[in-house]
Amino acid sequence: MPDTPENTPENEAALIAALSGVTTATLTTILLKKGLRNVWIRGALPLDPGQPRLVGRAFTLRFVPAREDLATPASWSSPISTRAAIEAMPEGAICVVDAMGVTDAGIFGDILCARMARRGVAALITDGVVRDVAGVRGTGLPVWCSGVAAPPSVAGLTFVNWQEPIGCGGVAVFPGDMIVVDDDGAVLIPADLVEAVTEEAVEQERLEGWIMSQVEAGVPLPGLYPANAENKAKYEAFKAGQ
């Protein structure tokens, strides 16, 4: 993302730090209130449970259906290849791959994932699958995907480009959109809405933390969740006292 008065490295770091404390569940609620319903990437689930919540800007890759003259091992040496795309990924990016939901051809294996990890890529997100899964786990690169498959990508897909709009898991993803991933999956925040959504989401997490403390204290749900005027006043008093 280019530096602007609103988007400096310091501001970007602050946004990422703030979003690291927000669940994807909360984000979908905030985005729903803004009219955005289609932000959860279908099929992108954690390869291993308990992976840390991660936040980063989308770096997009796109596959199309395999065509026999193009989907060959020789294509891996092409200037337009997944190898070249990986070398363009900046540190901290989240790689989002449109694999068209294909689940019988692994888009990346251990060597490509190892290079991504070495370059400081934060995570791999795809509606497809990976291969060489034991090796992928060994790279330490966090992965959200639809599973694993032994065949290579060229068995079912042709790679065509990077850093262009894609559809991943039924969600439109543009380069530079913010991606948040946790145990519930991957959620997209449109680039132009990141600051506003972050501010509201952080406040929502704080409110829900207070509500949970009330539930644990035995307070019944009606009037508490969602909060009525009386409980909103109690929450504001709680905030003022901190």
N, C-alpha and C positions, 0 to 999 in steps of 0.2 A: 504494500500500500504506500502511495506517495505521502511525503510529509506535508501537512497543511497545518494552519494554526490549531485546528481541531484534532488533527491526527499526527501528533508527534510521537517519537518512540516512547517518551515518558507516559503520554496519555494512553497509548496502545498497551503498554505494560500494566497500567492501572486498570484498564478495562478487562484484560485477561485475568488479572489477579481477582477482580471482583466477581467475574463470571465463574471462576474456579470454585466459588462458594455457593453456586446456584445449581440446583438440580435441573435436568432436562425436563422433568415433569412440571416444575414451576415455570420454566421458559415456555412450554407449550401453552400453559394457561395464560401467560402474559401476552403471547403472540395471538392467541385466540381472541382476546379482548380487543386486539388491534385489527381483527378481521382476517388474520392469517391462520388458516386451518391446516394447510399442507406443508408442514415444516419438519416432520419426523421421517427420517429416511428408512423406508421399509427394507427389511432384510439385512440391515447393518447392525448386527448384534455382537457383543464382545466375544472374541475368540476364547478368552479365558475369563471366568467370573472374577470380580474384584479388581479389575484394572482401574487405575486411578482416573478421576474425572480430568479431562483434558480440554483445552480451549485453544483455538488457532484459526488463522485465515485459510480459506479453502484454496488449494492448488488443484486444479481439475485435470483429469485425463479422460479420454473418450475412446471406447471401442465400438465397433459396428459388427454386424454378423460376419462370420468368416467367409472370405472369397478365396477359392483355391489358389489363384495365381498370386495372391498377396499374403495370405496367412500361411507362411512357411518359416522354418527356422532361419532362412536367409534374411528375412525381414528384421530380425533382431539387430542386424548391423546397419540398418537404414538410418539416415539422418532423422527421419520421423519414426522414432521407436520409443519404447518404454525406457530404454537405457538412456537415451538423450533427454527424455523428460525428467528422469530422476536427477540428472546433473543440473537441471534448471531449478530444482526445488530449493527455496530458501530455508534457512534454519527456523524452526518453530512452526512451519506450515503444517497443515493437515491435508494429506493427499486424499482427494475424493475421486473415486474411479467409477465411471459409468460402464458397467459390464453387462447392461441390459438384463440383469437378473439371471444370467447364464450360470448354472451350477455344476456343469460337468467339464469345465475347463478352468484351471487355476490361473488367475491373472498374474500373480507374482509368487515366486518361491523364496527360498532362504537367501540366495545370493543377492537378489534385488532388494529384499527387505534389509539385509545387512548393510547395503550401500545407503539406503534411505536412513537407517539408524545412524550410520557414520556421519551423514550430512546434517544430522540434527533435526530431521523431520519428526514432528510430534507424534503422528499416528497415521495409519492407513484405514480409510473408510471405503467400503464398496458394497454394492448390492450383488456382487458376485462372490467367488470363493478363492482361496489361496491353496497352494500346493507345498510339498516339502514341509508339512506342518511342524514336525519336531524341530527342524532347523529354523523355521520362522520364529517359533517360541524362543529358541536359543539366541536370536538376534536382539531380543529385548524390545523390539518395535511393537507398540500396542496396536492391535488390529481389531477392527469391527467389520464383520463380513457375514456371508450366509452359510459358511461351512467350509469344507475342504474337498478337493478332488485331485486325483493324481495327474490327469492329462494336462499338457501345457496350454497356454492361452490360444495358440494358433489352432488347436483342435476345434475351437468353436467361435473364435473371435478374431477380428482384425483391428489392430491399434491404428488410430488415425490422427490424433492431435492432443495437445495439452493447452491449458489456459484459455479455454473457451467455454461458453455456457454448455452445461450438460444436464441430463436428467438422470438422477441416481435414486433408486428406490421410489420412483414416482414423484420426486421433488426436483424442482428447477434450482440448480446450483450455479452461481456465477463466481468467477474468480474473485477472491477478496471478500466474499460473504464470511461471516463468522460461524464457526462450527463448534458445538459443545457436545462432548460424548461422555457417557457414564454407563452404569449397569443397565439403564433403561434404553440405551441406544444413542443415536446421533440426531441432533436437532440443529437446524440452520436458522441463523438470524440474518436477514438481509443487511447488507453493508450500511445502507443509509439509516437503519433503525437501531444500530448497535448501542449507541449511547443512551437513547431513550429507554430501550428495553432493559439494558443493564441497570439503570437507576431504579426502574419499577420492580425488576426482579429481585434486586437486593433487599428492597423494602418488603416485598412479599415474603421472602424467606425469613426476615426478622419477625414479621407479623405471625407467620405460621409457627415459628419457634415459640413465641409467647403463647399462642393458642395451644400448642402441645403441652406446655407447662401447666396450663389451666386444666386440660383434659387429665393430665396425670395427677392433678390435685382434686379430681372428682367433679369438676364442673360439667354439667350436661351440655350436649351439643347445640340444642335450639338456642339461638341468640348469640352463640359463641362462634359457630362456623357455618355460614358467614357471620361476622360480628355485627350485632345491632348497635344502636347509638350508645347504650350503656357500656358495652364491652369495648367499643372503639375508644370511649373516654378513658376506660381503665388502661387500655393499651397506650394511649398517649401519655397518661400519667406514668406508666412504666418506663417509657422512653425518656421522659423528662427527668426521671430519677436516676438514670444511668450516667 
